[in-house]
Structures are given as structure tokens and as C-alpha cells.
């Protein structure tokens, strides 16, 4: 059973298109840190790297960090396991389908890899990644063996960001 104080935060995230929990306005840094720790302990949310215009709780070396509602979080609210929106998959043989396939690999793909595969410039490639996020796909950011930033698509929001 989830605490009544967290119910409103989780419900608002479940109703949002990105499943992100917005940090309550007026919450000081110390209280936000305590709430963040408590929410993460419940396994109802997970920390994810977000883009600058998405709700975030803090920033670290990975960039802005937000809290995304997990499948367990949705189920604790009595909702189905997935968001209400329908994810559309790119048509096969397109550059978007190529990007999705590269991001689903275990090692993921670096921005340079994606640019080389599509022939796109960096800003276009980043825009494609943002588009995938907006379509409800869960994109995580980590490092590859050489320390370069690698992006990966995951099936579940409970996968931790490295």
C-alpha cells in the first residue's frame, strides 16, 4: 500500500504522457532529496536521464535526472502495466527503424554510430532520439567500453540508468 502523501504524485505521473513525476513546487532541496530517496526505495519509480525541458529532480554527471513511474507504480495505483497511449513502431526499412534496431542492441549506440548509419547531422540525430522519447519509448543513457555516451532503448522503466 502506498502512502497517501505519494499517491497524488504517482497519479499525476500516470496521467502524463511521459510518466515522469514532477518535483512539487516550493519543495526545498533537503526535502526533495528525502522524498526522492523514499520514492526510489519503493520501486514504484526509477531515476532516468531526461532532456532539459522534462520534469527533473536533480542533476549529476549524467545530466538532468527525473523520476519515471514503473510498471509496479502503475499497478499500485490499480492501473494497467502500460501507458494509455499506443506506441507506434517505425516502418521497416526506414532510418527510424534502423535507429530503433541499433538502440535495442545490448551495447546500444553512440551518437556517432547513429549519425554514420543514417547520414544525418548531430542535431537531426538528437531530434530523432527526442522523438522516440515523446512516442513513449524508454531511452537510457550510459557509457560504452571506451567511455563514450551510449544510448539504449529498454522495454521497462525499471531498468536502472548507468
KESETOR-676658 format. One record per residue: x, z, y of N, C-alpha, C in turn. Coordinates in steps of 0.2 Angstrom, whole numbers, plus 5000, padded with zeros to 4 digits. Atoms other than C-alpha are relative to their C-alpha. Layout:
! KESETOR-676658
<n.px=X; n.pz=Z; n.py=Y; ca.px=X; ca.pz=Z; ca.py=Y; c.px=X; c.pz=Z; c.py=Y>;
...
! end
This chain:
! KESETOR-676658
<n.px=5004; n.pz=5000; n.py=4994; ca.px=5000; ca.pz=5000; ca.py=5000; c.px=5004; c.pz=5000; c.py=5006>;
<n.px=4996; n.pz=5001; n.py=4994; ca.px=5007; ca.pz=4995; ca.py=5017; c.px=4997; c.pz=5005; c.py=5005>;
<n.px=5002; n.pz=4996; n.py=4994; ca.px=5007; ca.pz=5007; ca.py=5032; c.px=4996; c.pz=4997; c.py=5005>;
<n.px=5005; n.pz=5003; n.py=4995; ca.px=4993; ca.pz=5004; ca.py=5044; c.px=5004; c.pz=4998; c.py=5006>;
<n.px=4996; n.pz=5002; n.py=4994; ca.px=5006; ca.pz=5003; ca.py=5058; c.px=5003; c.pz=4993; c.py=4999>;
<n.px=4997; n.pz=5007; n.py=5001; ca.px=5014; ca.pz=4987; ca.py=5050; c.px=4995; c.pz=4995; c.py=4998>;
<n.px=5005; n.pz=5005; n.py=5002; ca.px=4998; ca.pz=4979; ca.py=5044; c.px=4998; c.pz=4995; c.py=5006>;
<n.px=5002; n.pz=5005; n.py=4995; ca.px=4994; ca.pz=4971; ca.py=5061; c.px=5006; c.pz=4995; c.py=5001>;
<n.px=4994; n.pz=5004; n.py=5000; ca.px=5012; ca.pz=4964; ca.py=5062; c.px=5000; c.pz=4995; c.py=4995>;
<n.px=5000; n.pz=5004; n.py=5005; ca.px=5011; ca.pz=4957; ca.py=5045; c.px=4994; c.pz=4995; c.py=5000>;
<n.px=5005; n.pz=5004; n.py=4999; ca.px=4994; ca.pz=4950; ca.py=5048; c.px=5001; c.pz=4994; c.py=5005>;
<n.px=4999; n.pz=5005; n.py=4994; ca.px=4999; ca.pz=4941; ca.py=5064; c.px=5005; c.pz=4995; c.py=4997>;
<n.px=4995; n.pz=5005; n.py=5003; ca.px=5014; ca.pz=4933; ca.py=5054; c.px=4996; c.pz=4996; c.py=4995>;
<n.px=5004; n.pz=5004; n.py=5005; ca.px=5002; ca.pz=4927; ca.py=5040; c.px=4996; c.pz=4995; c.py=5003>;
<n.px=5005; n.pz=5004; n.py=4996; ca.px=4991; ca.pz=4919; ca.py=5053; c.px=5004; c.pz=4994; c.py=5004>;
<n.px=4996; n.pz=5005; n.py=4996; ca.px=5006; ca.pz=4910; ca.py=5062; c.px=5002; c.pz=4994; c.py=4995>;
<n.px=4998; n.pz=5006; n.py=5003; ca.px=5012; ca.pz=4893; ca.py=5057; c.px=5007; c.pz=5001; c.py=4996>;
<n.px=4993; n.pz=4999; n.py=5002; ca.px=5030; ca.pz=4899; ca.py=5054; c.px=5001; c.pz=5006; c.py=4996>;
<n.px=5000; n.pz=4994; n.py=5004; ca.px=5026; ca.pz=4915; ca.py=5045; c.px=5005; c.pz=5005; c.py=5003>;
<n.px=4995; n.pz=4996; n.py=4997; ca.px=5038; ca.pz=4924; ca.py=5057; c.px=4996; c.pz=5006; c.py=5004>;
<n.px=5002; n.pz=4994; n.py=4997; ca.px=5035; ca.pz=4942; ca.py=5063; c.px=5003; c.pz=5000; c.py=5007>;
<n.px=4997; n.pz=5000; n.py=4993; ca.px=5036; ca.pz=4943; ca.py=5082; c.px=5001; c.pz=5008; c.py=5002>;
<n.px=4998; n.pz=4994; n.py=4998; ca.px=5045; ca.pz=4958; ca.py=5089; c.px=4995; c.pz=5003; c.py=5005>;
<n.px=5005; n.pz=4998; n.py=4995; ca.px=5032; ca.pz=4969; ca.py=5098; c.px=5003; c.pz=5001; c.py=5007>;
<n.px=4998; n.pz=5000; n.py=4993; ca.px=5034; ca.pz=4968; ca.py=5117; c.px=5001; c.pz=5008; c.py=5002>;
<n.px=4999; n.pz=4993; n.py=4998; ca.px=5041; ca.pz=4984; ca.py=5125; c.px=5004; c.pz=5004; c.py=4995>;
<n.px=4996; n.pz=4996; n.py=5005; ca.px=5050; ca.pz=4990; ca.py=5109; c.px=5007; c.pz=5000; c.py=5002>;
<n.px=4993; n.pz=5000; n.py=4998; ca.px=5067; ca.pz=4996; ca.py=5114; c.px=5004; c.pz=4999; c.py=4994>;
<n.px=4996; n.pz=5003; n.py=5005; ca.px=5082; ca.pz=4991; ca.py=5104; c.px=5001; c.pz=5005; c.py=4994>;
<n.px=4999; n.pz=4995; n.py=5005; ca.px=5084; ca.pz=5008; ca.py=5094; c.px=4993; c.pz=5000; c.py=4995>;
<n.px=5007; n.pz=5001; n.py=5004; ca.px=5065; ca.pz=5007; ca.py=5089; c.px=5000; c.pz=4994; c.py=4996>;
<n.px=5000; n.pz=5006; n.py=5003; ca.px=5067; ca.pz=4989; ca.py=5085; c.px=5004; c.pz=5000; c.py=4993>;
<n.px=4995; n.pz=5000; n.py=5006; ca.px=5082; ca.pz=4992; ca.py=5073; c.px=4997; c.pz=5004; c.py=4995>;
<n.px=5004; n.pz=4996; n.py=5005; ca.px=5072; ca.pz=5006; ca.py=5064; c.px=4995; c.pz=4997; c.py=4997>;
<n.px=5005; n.pz=5004; n.py=5003; ca.px=5057; ca.pz=4995; ca.py=5062; c.px=5002; c.pz=4995; c.py=4996>;
<n.px=4997; n.pz=5005; n.py=5004; ca.px=5067; ca.pz=4981; ca.py=5056; c.px=5003; c.pz=5002; c.py=4993>;
<n.px=4997; n.pz=4997; n.py=5006; ca.px=5076; ca.pz=4992; ca.py=5043; c.px=4994; c.pz=5002; c.py=4995>;
<n.px=5006; n.pz=4998; n.py=5004; ca.px=5059; ca.pz=4999; ca.py=5037; c.px=4997; c.pz=4994; c.py=4997>;
<n.px=5004; n.pz=5006; n.py=5002; ca.px=5051; ca.pz=4982; ca.py=5036; c.px=5004; c.pz=4996; c.py=4994>;
<n.px=4996; n.pz=5004; n.py=5005; ca.px=5066; ca.pz=4974; ca.py=5026; c.px=5000; c.pz=5004; c.py=4993>;
<n.px=5000; n.pz=4996; n.py=5006; ca.px=5066; ca.pz=4989; ca.py=5014; c.px=4994; c.pz=4999; c.py=4995>;
<n.px=5006; n.pz=5001; n.py=5003; ca.px=5048; ca.pz=4985; ca.py=5009; c.px=5000; c.pz=4994; c.py=4996>;
<n.px=5000; n.pz=5007; n.py=5003; ca.px=5052; ca.pz=4967; ca.py=5003; c.px=4994; c.pz=4996; c.py=5002>;
<n.px=5006; n.pz=5004; n.py=4998; ca.px=5037; ca.pz=4961; ca.py=5012; c.px=5002; c.pz=4995; c.py=5005>;
<n.px=4997; n.pz=5005; n.py=4996; ca.px=5048; ca.pz=4952; ca.py=5024; c.px=5008; c.pz=4999; c.py=4999>;
<n.px=4993; n.pz=5002; n.py=5001; ca.px=5066; ca.pz=4944; ca.py=5024; c.px=5003; c.pz=4998; c.py=5007>;
<n.px=4997; n.pz=5003; n.py=4994; ca.px=5078; ca.pz=4941; ca.py=5038; c.px=5002; c.pz=4993; c.py=4999>;
<n.px=4998; n.pz=5007; n.py=5001; ca.px=5081; ca.pz=4922; ca.py=5041; c.px=5003; c.pz=4998; c.py=5007>;
<n.px=4997; n.pz=5003; n.py=4994; ca.px=5091; ca.pz=4912; ca.py=5054; c.px=4994; c.pz=4996; c.py=5003>;
<n.px=5005; n.pz=5004; n.py=4997; ca.px=5079; ca.pz=4905; ca.py=5066; c.px=5003; c.pz=4996; c.py=5006>;
<n.px=4998; n.pz=5004; n.py=4995; ca.px=5080; ca.pz=4892; ca.py=5080; c.px=4998; c.pz=5004; c.py=5007>;
<n.px=5001; n.pz=4996; n.py=4994; ca.px=5081; ca.pz=4899; ca.py=5098; c.px=4993; c.pz=5001; c.py=5003>;
<n.px=5007; n.pz=4999; n.py=4997; ca.px=5063; ca.pz=4896; ca.py=5103; c.px=4995; c.pz=5004; c.py=4995>;
<n.px=5004; n.pz=4997; n.py=5005; ca.px=5056; ca.pz=4905; ca.py=5087; c.px=5001; c.pz=5008; c.py=5001>;
<n.px=5000; n.pz=4993; n.py=4999; ca.px=5052; ca.pz=4924; ca.py=5087; c.px=5006; c.pz=5003; c.py=4996>;
<n.px=4994; n.pz=4997; n.py=5003; ca.px=5068; ca.pz=4934; ca.py=5083; c.px=5001; c.pz=5007; c.py=5002>;
<n.px=4999; n.pz=4993; n.py=4999; ca.px=5073; ca.pz=4952; ca.py=5082; c.px=5007; c.pz=5002; c.py=5003>;
<n.px=4994; n.pz=4998; n.py=4998; ca.px=5091; ca.pz=4952; ca.py=5085; c.px=5005; c.pz=4993; c.py=4999>;
<n.px=4995; n.pz=5006; n.py=5001; ca.px=5107; ca.pz=4940; ca.py=5085; c.px=5006; c.pz=5003; c.py=4997>;
<n.px=4993; n.pz=4998; n.py=5002; ca.px=5123; ca.pz=4941; ca.py=5075; c.px=5004; c.pz=4993; c.py=4999>;
<n.px=4995; n.pz=5006; n.py=5000; ca.px=5137; ca.pz=4929; ca.py=5070; c.px=4996; c.pz=4994; c.py=4997>;
<n.px=5003; n.pz=5005; n.py=5003; ca.px=5124; ca.pz=4918; ca.py=5061; c.px=4995; c.pz=4996; c.py=5005>;
<n.px=5005; n.pz=5002; n.py=4995; ca.px=5113; ca.pz=4916; ca.py=5077; c.px=4994; c.pz=5004; c.py=5000>;
<n.px=5006; n.pz=4996; n.py=4999; ca.px=5096; ca.pz=4922; ca.py=5081; c.px=4997; c.pz=5002; c.py=4993>;
<n.px=5003; n.pz=4998; n.py=5007; ca.px=5088; ca.pz=4932; ca.py=5066; c.px=4993; c.pz=5002; c.py=5001>;
<n.px=5007; n.pz=4998; n.py=5000; ca.px=5070; ca.pz=4933; ca.py=5063; c.px=4998; c.pz=5003; c.py=4994>;
<n.px=5002; n.pz=4997; n.py=5006; ca.px=5059; ca.pz=4941; ca.py=5050; c.px=4994; c.pz=4996; c.py=4998>;
<n.px=5006; n.pz=5004; n.py=5003; ca.px=5048; ca.pz=4930; ca.py=5039; c.px=4997; c.pz=5004; c.py=4995>;
<n.px=5004; n.pz=4997; n.py=5005; ca.px=5034; ca.pz=4936; ca.py=5029; c.px=5001; c.pz=4997; c.py=4993>;
<n.px=4999; n.pz=5003; n.py=5007; ca.px=5037; ca.pz=4934; ca.py=5010; c.px=4994; c.pz=4999; c.py=4996>;
<n.px=5005; n.pz=5001; n.py=5004; ca.px=5026; ca.pz=4930; ca.py=4996; c.px=4997; c.pz=5007; c.py=4998>;
<n.px=5003; n.pz=4994; n.py=5001; ca.px=5024; ca.pz=4948; ca.py=4992; c.px=4997; c.pz=5003; c.py=5006>;
<n.px=5003; n.pz=4997; n.py=4994; ca.px=5020; ca.pz=4952; ca.py=5010; c.px=4993; c.pz=4997; c.py=5001>;
<n.px=5006; n.pz=5003; n.py=4999; ca.px=5006; ca.pz=4939; ca.py=5010; c.px=4995; c.pz=5003; c.py=4994>;
<n.px=5005; n.pz=4997; n.py=5005; ca.px=4999; ca.pz=4946; ca.py=4993; c.px=4998; c.pz=5007; c.py=5002>;
<n.px=5002; n.pz=4993; n.py=4998; ca.px=5000; ca.pz=4964; ca.py=5000; c.px=4994; c.pz=5000; c.py=5005>;
<n.px=5005; n.pz=5000; n.py=4995; ca.px=4988; ca.pz=4958; ca.py=5014; c.px=4993; c.pz=4997; c.py=4996>;
<n.px=5006; n.pz=5003; n.py=5004; ca.px=4976; ca.pz=4951; ca.py=5000; c.px=5000; c.pz=4992; c.py=5001>;
<n.px=5000; n.pz=5007; n.py=4999; ca.px=4981; ca.pz=4933; ca.py=5004; c.px=5003; c.pz=4996; c.py=4994>;
<n.px=4996; n.pz=5004; n.py=5005; ca.px=4987; ca.pz=4919; ca.py=4993; c.px=5007; c.pz=5000; c.py=5001>;
<n.px=4993; n.pz=5000; n.py=4999; ca.px=5005; ca.pz=4916; ca.py=4990; c.px=5003; c.pz=4996; c.py=5005>;
<n.px=4998; n.pz=5004; n.py=4996; ca.px=5007; ca.pz=4902; ca.py=5001; c.px=4997; c.pz=4999; c.py=5007>;
<n.px=5004; n.pz=5001; n.py=4994; ca.px=5003; ca.pz=4897; ca.py=5019; c.px=4994; c.pz=4996; c.py=5000>;
<n.px=5006; n.pz=5004; n.py=5000; ca.px=4987; ca.pz=4889; ca.py=5023; c.px=5001; c.pz=4993; c.py=5001>;
<n.px=4999; n.pz=5007; n.py=4998; ca.px=4994; ca.pz=4873; ca.py=5029; c.px=5003; c.pz=4996; c.py=4994>;
<n.px=4998; n.pz=5004; n.py=5006; ca.px=4998; ca.pz=4859; ca.py=5017; c.px=5007; c.pz=4997; c.py=5002>;
<n.px=4994; n.pz=5003; n.py=4999; ca.px=5016; ca.pz=4854; ca.py=5016; c.px=5000; c.pz=4992; c.py=4998>;
<n.px=4999; n.pz=5007; n.py=5001; ca.px=5019; ca.pz=4835; ca.py=5017; c.px=5007; c.pz=4999; c.py=4998>;
<n.px=4994; n.pz=5002; n.py=5002; ca.px=5033; ca.pz=4828; ca.py=5007; c.px=5002; c.pz=4993; c.py=5003>;
<n.px=4998; n.pz=5007; n.py=4998; ca.px=5043; ca.pz=4813; ca.py=5014; c.px=4999; c.pz=4995; c.py=4995>;
<n.px=5001; n.pz=5006; n.py=5005; ca.px=5040; ca.pz=4796; ca.py=5006; c.px=5007; c.pz=4999; c.py=4997>;
<n.px=4994; n.pz=5001; n.py=5004; ca.px=5053; ca.pz=4792; ca.py=4993; c.px=5004; c.pz=4994; c.py=5003>;
<n.px=4996; n.pz=5005; n.py=4997; ca.px=5067; ca.pz=4781; ca.py=4999; c.px=5001; c.pz=5000; c.py=5007>;
<n.px=4999; n.pz=4999; n.py=4993; ca.px=5067; ca.pz=4787; ca.py=5017; c.px=5006; c.pz=5004; c.py=5001>;
<n.px=4995; n.pz=4996; n.py=4998; ca.px=5080; ca.pz=4795; ca.py=5027; c.px=4998; c.pz=5008; c.py=4999>;
<n.px=5002; n.pz=4993; n.py=5001; ca.px=5070; ca.pz=4811; ca.py=5027; c.px=5000; c.pz=5002; c.py=4993>;
<n.px=5000; n.pz=4998; n.py=5007; ca.px=5068; ca.pz=4811; ca.py=5008; c.px=5007; c.pz=5001; c.py=4998>;
<n.px=4993; n.pz=4999; n.py=5002; ca.px=5087; ca.pz=4809; ca.py=5007; c.px=5003; c.pz=5007; c.py=5003>;
<n.px=4998; n.pz=4994; n.py=4997; ca.px=5090; ca.pz=4824; ca.py=5019; c.px=4997; c.pz=5006; c.py=4996>;
<n.px=5004; n.pz=4994; n.py=5004; ca.px=5077; ca.pz=4835; ca.py=5009; c.px=5004; c.pz=5000; c.py=4993>;
<n.px=4997; n.pz=5000; n.py=5007; ca.px=5086; ca.pz=4830; ca.py=4992; c.px=5007; c.pz=5003; c.py=5001>;
<n.px=4994; n.pz=4997; n.py=4999; ca.px=5103; ca.pz=4834; ca.py=5000; c.px=5000; c.pz=5008; c.py=5001>;
<n.px=5001; n.pz=4993; n.py=4998; ca.px=5097; ca.pz=4851; ca.py=5007; c.px=4998; c.pz=5004; c.py=4994>;
<n.px=5003; n.pz=4996; n.py=5005; ca.px=5089; ca.pz=4856; ca.py=4990; c.px=5006; c.pz=5001; c.py=4994>;
<n.px=4995; n.pz=4998; n.py=5005; ca.px=5106; ca.pz=4855; ca.py=4981; c.px=5003; c.pz=5007; c.py=5001>;
<n.px=4998; n.pz=4993; n.py=5000; ca.px=5114; ca.pz=4871; ca.py=4976; c.px=5005; c.pz=5002; c.py=5006>;
<n.px=4996; n.pz=4999; n.py=4994; ca.px=5128; ca.pz=4869; ca.py=4989; c.px=4998; c.pz=4998; c.py=5007>;
<n.px=5003; n.pz=5002; n.py=4994; ca.px=5116; ca.pz=4862; ca.py=5002; c.px=5004; c.pz=4994; c.py=5003>;
<n.px=4997; n.pz=5006; n.py=4997; ca.px=5123; ca.pz=4850; ca.py=5015; c.px=5002; c.pz=5003; c.py=5007>;
<n.px=4998; n.pz=4998; n.py=4994; ca.px=5133; ca.pz=4852; ca.py=5031; c.px=4997; c.pz=4994; c.py=5005>;
<n.px=5002; n.pz=5005; n.py=4995; ca.px=5128; ca.pz=4843; ca.py=5047; c.px=5004; c.pz=4993; c.py=5000>;
<n.px=4996; n.pz=5006; n.py=5001; ca.px=5142; ca.pz=4831; ca.py=5045; c.px=4998; c.pz=4996; c.py=4994>;
<n.px=5003; n.pz=5003; n.py=5006; ca.px=5136; ca.pz=4827; ca.py=5027; c.px=4994; c.pz=4996; c.py=5002>;
<n.px=5006; n.pz=5003; n.py=4998; ca.px=5119; ca.pz=4823; ca.py=5034; c.px=5000; c.pz=4994; c.py=5004>;
<n.px=4999; n.pz=5005; n.py=4995; ca.px=5125; ca.pz=4813; ca.py=5048; c.px=5003; c.pz=4994; c.py=4997>;
<n.px=4997; n.pz=5006; n.py=5004; ca.px=5136; ca.pz=4802; ca.py=5036; c.px=4995; c.pz=4997; c.py=4996>;
<n.px=5005; n.pz=5002; n.py=5005; ca.px=5121; ca.pz=4800; ca.py=5024; c.px=4995; c.pz=4996; c.py=5004>;
<n.px=5005; n.pz=5004; n.py=4997; ca.px=5109; ca.pz=4794; ca.py=5037; c.px=5002; c.pz=4996; c.py=5006>;
<n.px=4998; n.pz=5004; n.py=4994; ca.px=5119; ca.pz=4786; ca.py=5051; c.px=4998; c.pz=5003; c.py=5006>;
<n.px=5003; n.pz=4998; n.py=4993; ca.px=5111; ca.pz=4797; ca.py=5064; c.px=5005; c.pz=5004; c.py=5003>;
<n.px=4996; n.pz=4996; n.py=4996; ca.px=5119; ca.pz=4806; ca.py=5078; c.px=4998; c.pz=5008; c.py=4999>;
<n.px=5001; n.pz=4993; n.py=5001; ca.px=5121; ca.pz=4825; ca.py=5078; c.px=4993; c.pz=5003; c.py=5003>;
<n.px=5006; n.pz=4998; n.py=4998; ca.px=5106; ca.pz=4828; ca.py=5089; c.px=4994; c.pz=4998; c.py=4996>;
<n.px=5006; n.pz=5003; n.py=5004; ca.px=5094; ca.pz=4817; ca.py=5079; c.px=5000; c.pz=5004; c.py=4993>;
<n.px=5000; n.pz=4996; n.py=5006; ca.px=5100; ca.pz=4826; ca.py=5063; c.px=4997; c.pz=5007; c.py=5001>;
<n.px=5002; n.pz=4993; n.py=4998; ca.px=5097; ca.pz=4843; ca.py=5071; c.px=4992; c.pz=5000; c.py=5001>;
<n.px=5008; n.pz=5001; n.py=4999; ca.px=5079; ca.pz=4837; ca.py=5076; c.px=4997; c.pz=4999; c.py=4994>;
<n.px=5003; n.pz=5001; n.py=5007; ca.px=5076; ca.pz=4832; ca.py=5058; c.px=4999; c.pz=5007; c.py=4997>;
<n.px=5001; n.pz=4994; n.py=5003; ca.px=5080; ca.pz=4849; ca.py=5052; c.px=4995; c.pz=5005; c.py=5003>;
<n.px=5005; n.pz=4996; n.py=4997; ca.px=5069; ca.pz=4857; ca.py=5065; c.px=4993; c.pz=4998; c.py=4998>;
<n.px=5006; n.pz=5003; n.py=5002; ca.px=5055; ca.pz=4845; ca.py=5060; c.px=4998; c.pz=5003; c.py=4993>;
<n.px=5001; n.pz=4997; n.py=5006; ca.px=5057; ca.pz=4852; ca.py=5042; c.px=4998; c.pz=5007; c.py=5000>;
<n.px=5003; n.pz=4993; n.py=4999; ca.px=5055; ca.pz=4870; ca.py=5048; c.px=4993; c.pz=5000; c.py=5002>;
<n.px=5007; n.pz=5000; n.py=4997; ca.px=5040; ca.pz=4865; ca.py=5058; c.px=4995; c.pz=4998; c.py=4995>;
<n.px=5005; n.pz=5002; n.py=5006; ca.px=5032; ca.pz=4857; ca.py=5042; c.px=5000; c.pz=5006; c.py=4995>;
<n.px=5001; n.pz=4995; n.py=5004; ca.px=5034; ca.pz=4874; ca.py=5034; c.px=5005; c.pz=5001; c.py=4994>;
<n.px=4994; n.pz=5000; n.py=5004; ca.px=5050; ca.pz=4871; ca.py=5024; c.px=5004; c.pz=5006; c.py=5002>;
<n.px=4996; n.pz=4994; n.py=4999; ca.px=5061; ca.pz=4886; ca.py=5022; c.px=5008; c.pz=4998; c.py=5000>;
<n.px=4993; n.pz=5003; n.py=4999; ca.px=5079; ca.pz=4881; ca.py=5029; c.px=5004; c.pz=5006; c.py=5001>;
<n.px=4995; n.pz=4994; n.py=4999; ca.px=5093; ca.pz=4894; ca.py=5027; c.px=5007; c.pz=4997; c.py=5002>;
<n.px=4993; n.pz=5002; n.py=4997; ca.px=5110; ca.pz=4893; ca.py=5035; c.px=5005; c.pz=5005; c.py=4997>;
<n.px=4995; n.pz=4996; n.py=5002; ca.px=5126; ca.pz=4899; ca.py=5027; c.px=5007; c.pz=4996; c.py=5000>;
<n.px=4994; n.pz=5004; n.py=4999; ca.px=5144; ca.pz=4893; ca.py=5024; c.px=5002; c.pz=4997; c.py=4993>;
<n.px=4998; n.pz=5003; n.py=5006; ca.px=5151; ca.pz=4881; ca.py=5011; c.px=5007; c.pz=5003; c.py=4998>;
<n.px=4993; n.pz=4997; n.py=5002; ca.px=5168; ca.pz=4884; ca.py=5002; c.px=5005; c.pz=4999; c.py=5005>;
<n.px=4995; n.pz=5001; n.py=4995; ca.px=5178; ca.pz=4878; ca.py=5017; c.px=4998; c.pz=5004; c.py=5006>;
<n.px=5002; n.pz=4997; n.py=4994; ca.px=5169; ca.pz=4889; ca.py=5029; c.px=4995; c.pz=4997; c.py=5005>;
<n.px=5004; n.pz=5004; n.py=4996; ca.px=5158; ca.pz=4876; ca.py=5037; c.px=4993; c.pz=5002; c.py=4999>;
<n.px=5007; n.pz=4998; n.py=5000; ca.px=5140; ca.pz=4879; ca.py=5041; c.px=4996; c.pz=4995; c.py=4995>;
<n.px=5004; n.pz=5004; n.py=5004; ca.px=5129; ca.pz=4873; ca.py=5027; c.px=4993; c.pz=5002; c.py=5000>;
<n.px=5007; n.pz=4999; n.py=4999; ca.px=5110; ca.pz=4871; ca.py=5027; c.px=4997; c.pz=4999; c.py=4993>;
<n.px=5003; n.pz=5001; n.py=5007; ca.px=5099; ca.pz=4873; ca.py=5011; c.px=4993; c.pz=5001; c.py=5001>;
<n.px=5007; n.pz=4999; n.py=5000; ca.px=5081; ca.pz=4872; ca.py=5008; c.px=4998; c.pz=5004; c.py=4994>;
<n.px=5002; n.pz=4996; n.py=5005; ca.px=5073; ca.pz=4885; ca.py=4997; c.px=4993; c.pz=5000; c.py=4999>;
<n.px=5007; n.pz=5000; n.py=5002; ca.px=5057; ca.pz=4887; ca.py=4988; c.px=4996; c.pz=5006; c.py=5002>;
<n.px=5004; n.pz=4994; n.py=4999; ca.px=5053; ca.pz=4905; ca.py=4993; c.px=5004; c.pz=5004; c.py=5006>;
<n.px=4997; n.pz=4997; n.py=4994; ca.px=5056; ca.pz=4915; ca.py=5009; c.px=5004; c.pz=5007; c.py=4998>;
<n.px=4996; n.pz=4994; n.py=5002; ca.px=5063; ca.pz=4930; ca.py=4998; c.px=5007; c.pz=4999; c.py=4999>;
<n.px=4993; n.pz=5001; n.py=5001; ca.px=5079; ca.pz=4921; ca.py=4996; c.px=5004; c.pz=5002; c.py=5007>;
<n.px=4996; n.pz=4997; n.py=4995; ca.px=5092; ca.pz=4930; ca.py=5007; c.px=5004; c.pz=4995; c.py=5003>;
<n.px=4995; n.pz=5004; n.py=4996; ca.px=5102; ca.pz=4921; ca.py=5021; c.px=5007; c.pz=5003; c.py=4999>;
<n.px=4993; n.pz=4998; n.py=5000; ca.px=5120; ca.pz=4922; ca.py=5018; c.px=5004; c.pz=4999; c.py=5006>;
! end
